[in-house]
Amino acid sequence: MRLEKMGLSNHFDHVIISEQVGVAKPDLGIFSHAHDTIGRPCKSRVLMVGDNLHSDILGGVNFGFDTCWFNASGSAAHQEIKPSLTVESLGELKQVLVA
């Protein structure tokens, strides 16, 4: 719904939702499923975008994906979990993705 609202949904071939797959993040199984679904590209060509540092970002980092923390609430960063980049709005995310 968020992607559609910002006009971003047409920029993605696949959107993987853990509840639909039956494997909860940060379990590496969900990331493996996503990687398989998109044809197993080089992991450096994948960006995991999520709003939860522990499930989304840590899981993506542990699987070897670049990660983007969607931090709309302006939460403090966690010293041990390092996303590749951080955005604070869908507009900012759109700029990153379209660039």
Summary of the structure (lengths in Angstrom):
residues: 99
radius of gyration: 13.0
end to end distance: 22.1
largest distance: 34.8
contacts: 248
relative contact order: 0.17
helix: 44%
strand: 12%
